[in-house]
Amino acid sequence: MNFRSESETKKPMAIFAAAGLTDIVLLLLIFFLLTSSFVTNFGIRVDIPRAETAAVTEQHFINVTITSDGSFYVMGNPVPRANVAASIREQHQQHPNATLVVRADRNSIVDDAVHVMNVGKALNLHMMMATERASR
């Protein structure tokens, strides 16, 4: 049964309904986010032996941050350049096996980072320079 008169013609819809499409895209996004966490890094597989006793080792880091304006932070606390060595020495006395981590801003002065590394070398600390992974 056609309830329309002969003069009425069907006009195409001018509005595209994207609600169904957004649902599908959202479900695909959730799927890929969940499955990406299951991807494992394939490397050298080693079967580690089990021990009946375990020693708890606590890794401690002495974090020194150098900002682009030349400010120094030792363990998150602002420190003047003249007191950086004393602050690092104090942290080293509290944690003798600590590792010195230098986090220098890419726009900071190289001399500031070298100053911190010289202090670490004088205290015979293990040192690391914090960097970001380059995009591929």
C-alpha positions in Angstrom: 0.0 0.0 0.0 1.4 3.3 -1.0 -0.1 6.2 1.1 1.7 8.9 -0.8 0.2 10.7 -3.6 1.6 10.7 -7.1 2.9 14.2 -6.7 5.1 13.4 -3.7 8.5 12.2 -4.5 11.1 10.9 -2.1 14.0 13.2 -1.5 17.3 11.9 -0.4 18.4 12.7 3.2 20.6 15.7 3.5 22.0 14.7 6.9 24.3 11.8 7.3 23.8 9.9 10.5 27.3 9.2 11.9 26.1 7.7 15.3 26.5 4.1 14.0 29.9 4.8 12.6 31.2 6.4 15.8 30.1 3.3 17.7 32.1 1.1 15.4 35.2 3.3 15.6 34.9 3.4 19.4 34.7 -0.4 19.6 37.7 -0.8 17.3 39.7 1.7 19.4 38.9 -0.2 22.6 39.8 -3.5 20.9 43.2 -2.3 19.7 44.0 -0.6 23.0 43.3 -3.8 24.9 45.1 -6.1 22.5 48.2 -3.9 22.3 48.9 -4.5 25.9 49.2 -8.3 25.2 52.0 -7.8 22.7 55.2 -9.2 24.2 58.7 -8.3 23.4 60.4 -11.3 21.9 64.0 -11.5 23.0 66.3 -14.1 24.5 64.2 -16.4 26.6 66.0 -17.5 29.8 64.6 -20.0 32.3 65.7 -18.5 35.6 66.3 -20.9 38.4 64.3 -20.6 41.6 65.8 -20.0 45.0 64.4 -21.0 48.4 65.4 -17.7 49.9 65.3 -14.3 48.4 67.2 -11.1 49.3 65.3 -7.9 48.9 67.3 -5.4 47.1 66.2 -1.8 47.1 67.6 0.4 44.3 67.9 4.0 45.2 68.5 6.9 42.8 69.8 10.4 43.5 67.8 12.5 41.0 69.3 15.8 39.9 67.2 17.8 37.5 68.5 20.8 35.6 66.0 23.1 34.0 66.4 25.3 30.9 66.8 28.4 33.0 69.7 26.9 35.0 67.8 25.8 38.1 69.0 22.7 40.0 66.7 20.3 41.9 68.1 17.5 44.0 65.5 14.9 44.8 62.8 17.4 43.8 64.0 20.1 46.1 65.4 23.4 44.6 69.1 23.8 45.3 71.4 26.7 44.4 74.3 25.8 42.1 76.8 26.4 44.9 75.1 23.8 47.1 74.5 21.0 44.5 77.7 19.1 45.6 76.8 19.3 49.2 73.2 18.0 48.5 74.4 15.1 46.4 77.1 14.2 49.0 74.4 14.2 51.7 72.2 11.9 49.7 75.2 9.7 49.0 75.9 9.4 52.7 72.3 8.3 53.3 72.4 5.8 50.5 76.0 4.7 49.6 75.0 2.4 46.7 72.7 4.9 45.0 72.9 5.8 41.3 73.1 9.4 40.2 70.4 10.2 37.6 71.0 13.5 35.7 67.8 14.8 34.1 68.9 17.9 32.1 66.6 19.9 29.9 67.6 19.8 26.2 67.9 23.6 26.3 70.0 23.7 29.5 73.7 24.6 29.5 76.0 21.7 29.0 78.3 23.1 31.7 75.6 22.6 34.3 75.3 18.9 33.5 79.0 18.5 33.5 79.2 20.1 36.9 76.7 17.5 38.3 78.6 14.7 36.6 81.9 15.9 38.1 80.4 15.8 41.5 79.2 12.2 40.9 82.6 11.2 39.6 84.3 12.7 42.7 81.9 10.7 44.9 82.5 7.6 42.8 78.8 7.2 42.0 77.3 5.2 39.2 75.7 7.7 36.8 72.9 7.7 34.3 71.7 10.4 32.0 67.9 10.3 31.6 66.7 10.6 28.0 63.5 10.0 26.0 63.2 7.3 23.4 63.4 8.7 19.9 60.5 8.3 17.7 61.0 5.9 14.8 
